[in-house]
Amino acid sequence: MYSTVALMTISFTLLNIDTYYVQLSRTILNVDPADISFIFTVVVIGAAVSFVYLLATYFANLVRVTSK
């Protein structure tokens, strides 16, 4: 239940939907819209770094296997 409320609050905040229930949830979760935007940015950057790393290791392994 907590995760669902948090996910909906984050989603609505990022979409600039500012209703009473979103404000109440942000108050209960003790987060500001700026904090949510910062956390979202950090998660996106982390996902991009992980994707590039996994892609590089995949191609390095592919080159190593096909060169034998």
VENDA-V535013 format. One record per backbone hydrogen bond with DSSP energy under -0.5 kcal/mol. NH is the residue of the N-H (numbers start at 1). CO is the residue of the C=O. If there is no record, write none. Layout:
nh & co
NH & CO
NH & CO
This chain:
nh & co
5 & 1
6 & 2
7 & 3
8 & 4
9 & 5
10 & 6
11 & 7
12 & 8
13 & 9
14 & 10
15 & 11
16 & 13
17 & 12
18 & 16
19 & 17
23 & 19
24 & 20
25 & 21
26 & 22
27 & 23
28 & 24
29 & 25
30 & 26
31 & 26
36 & 32
37 & 33
38 & 34
39 & 35
40 & 36
41 & 37
42 & 38
43 & 39
44 & 40
45 & 41
46 & 42
47 & 43
48 & 44
49 & 45
50 & 46
51 & 47
52 & 48
53 & 49
54 & 50
55 & 51
56 & 52
57 & 53
58 & 54
59 & 55
60 & 56
61 & 57
62 & 58
63 & 59
64 & 60
65 & 61
66 & 62
67 & 63
68 & 65
